[in-house]
Amino acid sequence: MAPRVSVLLPAYQAEATLDAALRSVERQRARDFECVVVDDGSTDATAAIARSFARRDHRFRTMSVEHRGTVGALVAGIEACLGEIVVRMDADDLMHRDRVLAQLAALDADPSLAAVGCHVRIFPRATTSDGMRDYERWLNGMRSPDDVRRDALVECPVAHPSLAIRSDVLRAHGYRALDWPEDWDLVLRLLASGLAIGVVPRRLLAWRDHPGRETRSAERCRPERLCRLRAAFLAEGLLAGDDAYVLWGYGHTGRALHRELAALGKRPVAIVEMHPGRLGNRIHGAPVVPPEAIPGLPRHPIVASVAGPVARGLIRERLDALGLRELRDYACAA
């Protein structure tokens, strides 16, 4: 009989961390699972380590493919997964022993959920930067499908290796190799399709941070690529029916988002700012106005591109007080 859960783990040159990652899978309290390790053309001992687990435990399977990168390995692995739930895992991370049980229980309890993530703990702590601790705090603030949907354009609202997703949903949407991260792209496409992503509010994944991880080193994860992704999904979503919008914030993130949206034919009719040196000026033809001027502006979607949860919270309070609805009338995208 096919297992209920398939743990999908792509691995490339992972000999230093793979054994510990697979041991954490092996220790799961859930028993009805398989672990599919996809060796992405490694030249080190990655394949040998994976095969050693497969020899002693029938739940582990390994396959080797020509090196094509993460997306290619994931696509190949999905085809090999037999379970109705696919649990993502990376070769340098560690699972809490309750992870599979907890995520399976969440999906069973709410059939409307297409997927669930979980909270994470970034390690090693001694070298974790303040920025990564802030990101960890933000990720671990996600507690519901509404949280995930609301903040989906700020950053990827669930860590990819924390995701458990129904296999039919994953096969229907798949992974795409584009100019931006495949994980965030998948999450945004699921949400754009009207599907819900939940969160198990427990730290069930130890997420390793190191200079070589793809989020730090891959071209597709550079800040300008992330901004391109935000703009693409805004253009297809909130701004689909309107080429004009109001941009709140013209700092570094706002300027970058403005450039990417302009390349897609979207232009601001006004820029909302609190910087006294910008108020009263024009930027790319758009007047720079204070927040108090919003009620008098032409009615167009508002894109808030201001970093930091405190600033976003204040913007949301102000726009909600004007009777505007998030994701219908405005969205936060930084």
N, C-alpha and C positions, 0 to 999 in steps of 0.2 A: 504494500500500500504506500501511496505517496505521502511524504511527511506534510504536516500542516504548514510548517514554516521553512523557508529557505533563507539562510543567512548568505548574502552575496558579498564576497570579499575580493576585490581586485588587488593585485599585488605586483609591484615592480621594484626590483632591487631592494627587497625588504628583509634581507636575512637578519638584520640587527634587531628587528622588532616583531617579526611575524610569529615566532614561537610563543611569545607572551600574549599576542592578540588571539591566537588560536586556542591557547589554554583558557583564556577568559570565555571563549565561546564554549569550549568543552565543559566548563564548570556550570553552565546554565542550569537552573532548577527546572526549566522546561526540558522535556525529554524528546518531544515529537518535533524534531527539526533535522534538517540537513545543512551542511555548510559547504557552499560551492566556492572554492578558491580558484580565481582566474589569474594564472601567472602570465603577465603581460610581456613575454619575451625577455625575462630577466636573464642576466649572465652570471649572477651570483648563486647562492645556495637557496634562493627563494623556493624554487620548484621542489628541491629535495626536502626541505622542511615541510612543505605542504603534503608531499607524498608520505612522509613518515607518520603524519596524523591519519591519513587515509588508510594506511596499512593496519593501524591498531584500532581504529574506530570507524565502523561502516557508515557513520553519519557524515563523514568528511569525504568530499570528492574534490579532485583537482583536475584542472584542464590548463593546457599551455597554448597560447596563441602568439602569433607574430606581433611584435611590439607595435601597437597603434595608439597608445595613450589611454587615458582613463575612460573616455567615452567608448572607444572600441572594445575595451575589456568589459565594460558594463553591458554593452549590447550583446556580446557573446555570452556573458554570464546569465543574462535574463533568459535567453533561450534554453539554457541548461537547468534552470530552476524548476522544481516540481511542485513547490508549496503554493498554497493559495495566498500566503502572505510572504512578501520579500522584506527581509530585515537587512538594511545596509550596514556595512561595517568596513572600516579601513584597516590596513595592515599595520598601522603604527598606533592604534588606539586600543582601549581596553573596555570590555563590557562589565557592568555590575551583574552579578549572578541572577538577579531578578528581572533583568531587562526584558527578555523575550516574553516571560509570563506577564509582566505588567503591560507591555504594549499590546499583546494579544488580548488581554482582558479589556483594555480600552476600546479596541476595535470591535470586540464582541458585544460590549455594552452599548455601542452606538453605531448601528449599521450605516448611518448617514456619513460617517467619516471615511474618506478615501485613504487617509494615512494619518499616522501620529508620529510626532517627534518626542523628544524627552529633554530634560535639562542636562547640562554638561558640567564637568569640572576640567578646566584646562590645566595641564601639567607639562613639565615640572614647574612648580610654583616659584622656585628660586629665580628662574629666568623669564617668568611671565611679565610682560610689560604692562604699564598702567592702561594702555590702550586696549590690550587684550582682556584685561580684567573688566574694563568698562563694557566690552562687547559680551563677555561672559554674563555680566550682570543683566545686560539688556536681553540676551537670549533667554536667560532664566526668569525673566519677567513675563515671558509668554506662558499663558496658563489656559487659553481657550481658543477655539477656532476664530472667534471674533478678534482676539489679540493678533493672531497670525495674519488674518486678512487685512486688518487695519494698518499694520506696520510692514506689510510685505514689500513695499518699495523703499523702505528705509535701508535695510540690509536683508540678507536672506534670513527669514525669521525662525528657521529650524536648521540646526547643523546637519548637513547631509548624512554623515555616518550615524546619526541618531534616528534616521527615518525608518519607519516600518510602514509598508504600503501594500495595498491589495494588488496581487499580481496581475489581475485583468486590467486594472487601472494603469499600472506601470507599462504593460505591453501596449495598451491603446495609445499612450502618450509618448513613451520612449524617451531616449536621451538624444540631444542634438549637439553636434560639434559646430559651434558658432564662434562669434567674436567675444563671447562672454562666458561665465561659468555655467556648466551644464546643470548643476544642482539648483541654483537659483532660478534658472530658466525653467526647469521642470516644475518647481513649486509655483511659479507665477502662471504657468500654463494650466496647472491643475485648478488654481483659484479662478483664472479667467473662464474656465469651463463650468464654473459654478460648484465645484467640488469643495469639500471642507477638509481642513487639516487640523487635527487636534494636537494636544501636548500632554504627555504624562508629566506632571510637575514634580519629578524626582530626578536627582542626578544619577542617571543610569549609564552614562558614557563618560569615560576619562578620555579627553580629547587632547592628543599630544601636540604641543607647539614646538616647532623647530625651524631653523632658517630654510631648510630644504623643502618644507611642505608646499604643496602647489598653490595654496592661497597666498603665499608670500613670493613665490618664484615664477609662477606661470604667467605668460603674456596675457592670457584671457582673464586673469584676475587683477590686472592693473586698474587703478582708480578710474581712468578714462573709459575702460571697457565696462566697468560697473555702471558708470553714468550713461553709457550708450544703451545698456540694457534697460535702465529705468526709463529713458526717453522712449524706447521702442514700445514698452508695455503701456506707458502713459498714452502714446499716440494711438495705440490699438484699443485702449480702454477708456479712461476718463475723457480724453480729448478726441475720441473717434468722431464725434459729430460736430466738432468745432475746431477750426484752425487758430482761433484766438484764445488766449488764456491770460489770467493774472498770475504773475510770479511773485511770491512772497519770499524775499531774501535774495540779495545779490552779492553774497560773499563768495568764497572759493567754490563751494558746492553749487550755489545758484548760478554762477557764471558758466560753470561746466555744463550744467543741465540746460541752460539757455542755448548754448552752442549746439548741443545734440538735438534739441527739439527744433531749432531753426533748420537744421539739415533735413528734418522730416516735414518741413513746411508749417511748423507751428510757431506763432509769433505772439509775444506778450502785448496786451493793450495797455498794461500798466505794471509797474514794479513797486511792490510794497516794501518799504524800508523804514528803519528807525535810526539809521546812521545820519547824523545831522549834515554831514558833508555831501550826501547824495540827494537829500530831499529838495524838491523843486527843480532838479535837473531832468534831463532826458537821457535815457540809455537806449541806444539802437532805436530811437524814435519814440520810445515809451516813456511817459511821465513817471517820475519817482514820487510816490505819495506815502503819507503815513497810514497806519492801520485805520485811523478814524475816517479816512476817505473811502473805505471799501463800500459802504452802503450807497454811495453816489456813483460808483463805477458801473460801466455797462456789465450786464449779467453774463459772465463767462466762467468756466471752471477755474478754480484757484489751485495752483501748485505751490505748496509750501516746501521750500528747499533750505531749511535751517537746521543745522546740526545740533544734537543734544536733546535728551528727553525732556528737560525742563522747558526749553524754548518751544518744543513741539507741543507740550502740554498747554502752555499759555496760548499758543496759536489756536489749538483746538477749542479751548474755552471761549475764545473771542469769536470764532466763526460759528460755533454752536449757538452762542448767544444771539447771533444774527439770524438764526433759523436755518442755517446751512447744514447739510447732512454730509458727513464724511463718506467718501467713495462715490457719492452721487454728485455733490457740488464742489468738493475739494478733496485733495489727497496730500499726504506728507511723503516726500520723496528725497530724504537725505537724513 
